[in-house]
Amino acid sequence: MVEIACDYVIAPRKTIRLELLFSNDPISFFGGVNAADGKVADYRHGSYQQSMSNKAFAFPFGKGSSGAGLVLMEMLRLKTAPAAIINIRTDPVILTGPLLSKHYYEQILPVINMNEQNYAKLATMKEVELFATGTVLNAFSESGTAACSAVAQSTAE
């Protein structure tokens, strides 16, 4: 387990442990993600055809369209959204989706920022543990899949 310093832009309601989908590639949610199934649809992206649903999706920053927040809102409505987003820098357009979903759907999509050095530490990790308070997350290089899936389902509470 590695403790990593971070800033919770939107924190979870309680401690959650999630499977991690890590990427060094920026992503455009509008056109780059299939909202219906939560998979990366951009064939140029390193996570092409991988599902981000119910996982902590780490990507350095967003790119592209002003519709990204709306795509995230739709993914939350369809229950195909990531369970958390981890970035070096969260684009304000992407952040609109989690903020509006909190208000309209009463769903929390945690958003975490960290510096480049700490972000790089996630590259070899399998899971992360996020906290309702504080300035750190825990990252794990081995999976505890049963615990992950049970906790991920509780994030919509």
Helices and strands as residue ranges (DSSP letters): E 2-5, E 7-10, E 16-22, H 29-32, E 33-34, E 39-40, E 56-58, H 68-78, E 84-87, H 92-104, E 111-113, H 116-121, G 122-124, E 127-130, E 136-140, H 145-153, G 154-156
